[in-house]
């Protein structure tokens, strides 16, 4: 009963703090903060923490903990994150003078600023060609394409998925930035231009980029990416005021999503035990509420009792390389310690979990505290920045991209919030041509003004 009372109090306080920072927490108007709360924290972390604290999880991963005291330590650590993360966001809100409810509603209702000139179109044609070539490059450097092996009836799909992810033969930056990262953004941008201009040239670009985006989400049989891509398009339609969500539509979308997950588990993972789809500790439900957070408990135990703290070794390689330190991801170490057989068989990758786990692995409880504050400040600044910059196709697409991907990183690790090469690269790549173009046009305008004054 004690844990349940604490859990309920923390849940209510966390929700209130998130609402004060986001402006709205309704599912009918999702935003970065509400998705972080509902998906990354409440569903993927907080529900499981209560079951684990009460020792009623009956989950195969939690059973691997050698010391049950980490059930309690982990519970209170997650309670801390639930409070401190939105508290940090609220601090930024008050400091900057951000009115979340008004500014979010103003953004949703604001018109889209379109520049449909020839140069803009040619820039996105170039981006489309670059993304298509990157997809072909990715396919060329794969030993086998998991999605095609599925259609052929292959029985070792789990190994093929890991091989496609970890043993990619080409340059991972090309794959991750130009194929996986850039293509979905281009599909959203070209959709906005297609919808606003109704021009065939933009419609053709939309179909090309969307086809590439769908393929790159499913080629390795990962279940999550395609759902997050579809979520991006739902948000796009909402932010363009093309559709409005209601509870009936949410129920339909939720039902379709559940059906798709069941189909994926049956055909991709070969699950035959239908009962596990309804068990809280197995199948899709168990994966969401227990498997995802189990890695956090492993991090606490592993870097308290079994291994020394990493002290920055899992920071991005671009940082560790400056000090001649080999990068070691804590999620990979946890997988090697707790699931050595799977690692040897090549069917296991990394044990990603709540960002606070990686922060703890590097700098202990101090790292967890400072890391939680930092992530809260980071997310809130991103949220405020996108609500205040011009609402044009490029920035709308980037806003939605971060709205969907930041919550994924919250349960994927801490170091990606320190230096995320993918995010930085996408912003630079997409904005650089327009910055150069704007500077060039400004130069030409000034030159004409000078010539006219002289004349």
N, C-alpha and C positions, 0 to 999 in steps of 0.2 A: 504493500500500500504506500509506503514511503516513496519508492521510486515513481509510482504512478502520479502522486501528488506533485512531486518535483517536476516531472515530465510535463504535466498539464500547465503548471505555472510558467515554466520556461517557454512552452509553445505559445501561450497567450501573449507573453511579453515580447517574444520574438516577432510575432505577427504584427503587433501594434507598432513596433519600431520599424519594421519593413514598410508598413503602410505609410507612416510618417515620412519615410525616405523616398518611397516610390510614387506616392500620390494616389494610387489605386492598387488594390490587390485582387480585384475581380477577375475571374477567368475569362470574362467577356472582352477584356482589354489587356491582354498579356504584355508584359514589358520585361526588361532584363532582371529587375529585382524580384518581381513576382515569380518568374521562372526559377531563379536561384532559390527562392524560399520553398516553393512547392516541390520542384523536381530535385534539385541538388541537395537540399538540406532535409526537408520534412520526409519525403518519400525515400530517397536514397540513403539517408543517414540517420534521421532522428527516430523513425519508427523502429528500425532494427536495433538501435541502442537500448530501447526499453525492453524489447524481448530478450536481448542478451543480458541485461542487468538482472532481469527476473529469472534468468536461467531457463527459459522456456523456448529458446530459439530452435533447439534440436537441429542445428545446422552443421553439416560435415566440416566446414571450414573453422567455425568457432570451436568445435571439439578438438582442434589441433593446438589450442592454447594450452601451454603447460602449467600456467598459473592463473587460477580463476579470479585473482584480485584485479586483473586487468579488465574484467567485465565491469567492475565498479569504476576504475580509473577512466576507462574509455567512455563510460556513460557521462561522467561529470565533465570530461574534456569536450565532448560533443555539445553538452549543455552550454559550456563556456562559448564555443563557436557560435551557437544559435543566438546568444545575446550580444557578444562583442562585435560580430560582423555587422549587423544592422546598426548597432550603436555608433560604430565608426562611420557608417554611411550617413547617419543623422547628424553627426558632428560636422561633416563636410557640407551637408545641406544648410545648416544654420550658419556656418562660417561664410559661405559664398552668397547667402541670401537667395537660395533656390526655392521656388514655389512649385513643388513637384506636381500637384494635381492640376494647377492652371497651365503650367508649361507643357505638360504631357498632352492635355486636351487641345491646347493651341497647336501643338505639332501635328496631331492627328487630323485636325480640321484645316490646316494650312494647305494652300494649293501647291502643286509640284511645279518647280521652275525648270522649264525645258529649253535647252539650246540645241535646236535641230539643224545645225549647219553642216555643210559638206565635210569640214575638217573633223568635227566631232564624230560623224559617221565613219570616216576613214580610220580614225584612231581605234574605234571599237571593232572594225573589220580586222585591223592588225592584231588586236588582243584576241579575237576569235581564232584567227589563224595560229597564233602562238599557243593557245590552249589546246587546239586540235592536234597540233604537232606534238605537244607534251603528252597527250593521251596516247598517241601512237608510239611515242618513245617509251612510255610506261609499259605498254603491251609488248613491245619488242624485247624489253629486258626482263620479262617474266619467264621463268622456266615452264610454267603452265598457268592458264587462266582459270581460277577456281569456278567462275560462273559457267564456263564452257564444260568443265569437268563434271559439274553438277548435272548438266543436260545430258552428258554422256553416261551418267549413272555411276560415276566413280565412288568408291567406298572410303577413301582416305581424305575426305574434305577438310577435316580438322587440321591435318598436317599441311595441306595445301594452303589453307588460310594463313597459318603461321609463316610458312615459307614465303608467301607473297608479301607479307608485311615485313619480315625480319631479314630475308635473304634476297632482297631485291637487287638485281645485278647492275642497275644503272645508278645515276646520280639522284639521291633521295630529295635534294633540294628542287630539282626540276619536277619530279613527281609531286612532291608535297605542295610546292608553291604554284606552279603553272597548270598542273592538271587537277589535283584535288582541291586546291584553294581558289584559284582564279576562275575556273569554269562555272561553278555555281553562282558566283557573284555576277559574272557576265550574263548568265541566264536571267537573273532578276533585273539587271539594268536594261537588257534588250526587251524584256517584257514591258517595262515601264514605257520605253519609247514606242513599242508596238501599240500599246493600249492608248497612249496619248496622241500619237500621230496617225495611226491606222495605215502607215505606209508599208508597201510590200517589202522594201529593202530591210526594214527593221524586223518585220515578221519572219523573214528568212533567217536572219541572224538569231532570232529567238529560238527557232526550231533547231538550228545547228547547235547552239550552246546548251539548250535543254537536253537534247539527245546525248551530248557529251557528258553533261552533269549527271544525268541518271546512270549512265554506264559507269562512270568513275566512282559512284557511290556504292555500286553493287558488285563490281568486278571480282572483289576478294571475298564475297559472301558475308561481309560484316552486316549485322542486322541493324545497328544503330544509325549509320550515316544516312540511309535513304529516308528514315523517319524524320530525322532532323532537317533534311533537305525539304521535305514536304511541309514541315512546320515553318520553315523560312518563307515558303510561298503563301501559307495561310496568313502569316504576319504581314507579308507584302500586300496582300489583298485588303487586310484590315487598315494598314497605314495609308493606303491609297483611297480608302473609303469606297472600295468596290463592293465589299460585303460587310455585314455586321454579324457578329456571333450572337447566338441565343442558346439557351440550354438545350433545345431540341437538336440544333446543329452540333453542339459539343457532344451530345449523346451519340449521334450518328457517327461523328468522326472517331470518338472513343471506341465504339463498337467495331468500326472498320479497322482501327489500329490493333485491337485485340485479336480479331480474326486473322489479320496479316501476321501477327507474332506467332500465333498457333501454327499457321501454315509454314512459316520459316523454321520453327522448331521441329516440325514433323519431317519436312523435306530436306532441310539442310543438316540438322543434327541427328536425324533418324530416331527421334523420340517416339516410342510406341506406347508408353504408359500414360494414358490420357488423364488419369487421376492427378498426376503431378501438376497439371495446369491449374488446379484449384487449391493446391497446398500452399500454405504461407511460407514454407521453408524449402520448397523445391520449384523447379520450372521457372517461368517468367517472373512470378511474384517473388519467389525466393531470391532470384537474381537481383531484383530491384531493391528489396528492403533489407536483405541480409548479405548476399555475396558482395555487393558493392562496398558496404561499410566494414566487412570482415577484414579487409586489408589494413584498415586503420588500426584495429586491435593488434594485428600482426606487427605493424610498425612500432607500436608502443612496447610490446614485449621484446621484439627483436633487438631494438636499440636501447633497451634498458638492461636486459639480462644476458643477451647472447653476443652482441657486437658493440663496439664503441661508436659514438656518434660520428657522422661523416664530416662534420665541420666544413660544409661547402662543396664536398666532392660531387654532389648530384646537381650542382648548378650547371647552367648551359655550358657546353664544351667551348664556346667562344670566350667564356670567362675563365674556366679552369685551365684552358690552354695557355693563357697569359702567364700563369704561375707554374706551368709544366706539371700540372696535376691531371691524372687520368680521371675522366668522368665516370662516376658510378651511380646509376639510378637506384634509389632505394626500393622502388617498386620491383625492379628486376632481382635485387638481392632477396627480397621477401619471397618472391616466387621460387628462387633457387633453394632457399632454406626450408620452406614449408611444402613445396611440391617438387622435390628433386627428380622424381621419376618422370614427371611430365616434361620437365625441362630436357632431360636426357632423350626422351622420345621425340622431342621437337613439336609437342602439341601445346606448349605453354609459352606465353610471351612475358608480359609484365602484370603486376598486381596493383593496378591503379586504384586509388581510393580518395577520400576526402583530402583536400590540399593540406590540411593541418598535419596529416601523417608524415608527409615528406618534410614539412617544416620542422617537425619534431625529430625526424631521423637525422637532420643536419645540426640542429642547435638545441635540442631538448625542449623543455617546457618554455624557456625564454623565446626560442624560435617559434613555437606555436602561438604564443601571445602576440609577439611583434608581427608575425606572419599574418595572423587573423586581422589585425588592425590595418596592415598594409593592403591586404586583398579588399577589405571593405572600402577603404579610401580609393583604391584603384577603380573598382567597379562603379562607384558613385560618380567619380570624375568622368569616366567614359559615358555614363548615362546622361549627365548634365551637358557634356560637350556636344553630343549628337542632337540633343533637343534644341540646342542654341545655334547650330550651324545651318546654312541654307538647305532647304528641303528639295534637293535635285536628285535625279536618278542614281548618280554615283554615291552620294552620301546616304540615301535611303537604303541602298543595297548593303553598304558597309555597316550601317546601324543595325539592320536585321541580321547580318552575319555575326556581329558581336553579341546581339541579343540572344542568339541561339548557341553560339560557341563558348561564350564566357561561362554559362552554367555548366557546360560539359567539362571545362578545364577546372572548375571548382571541385569536381570529383575525379580529376585526372592527375593532379599534382600541383605543387607550389611553384616550382622554378619557372614554369611557363608564364607566370605573372611577373617575373623579374626581367626576363629578356626572351620574348617570343619572336623568333626570327620570321616565322610565317606571317604573323600579324603585321610586323613592321614592313616586311617585303611587299605584302599585298597593298598596303596603304601607299608606299612609295611608288610602286609600279603603276597603280591606277591613277594617282594624282599627278605624277611628274609630267606627263605629256600636256595636261591642261594648265599646269603652272607655267611651263615653257611657252605654251600657246598664248596664255594671257599676258605674259611679259613681252612677247614678240608683238602682240597687237597693241599693247601700251606704248612700246617703242615706236611703232609705225605711226600711231596717233600723235605722239609728241613731235615726231619728225615733221609730220604734215603741218602741225600748228606752227612750228618754227619756220618752215618754208613759207607759210602764208603770211606770217608776221614780217619776214624779210622782204617778201614781195610787196 
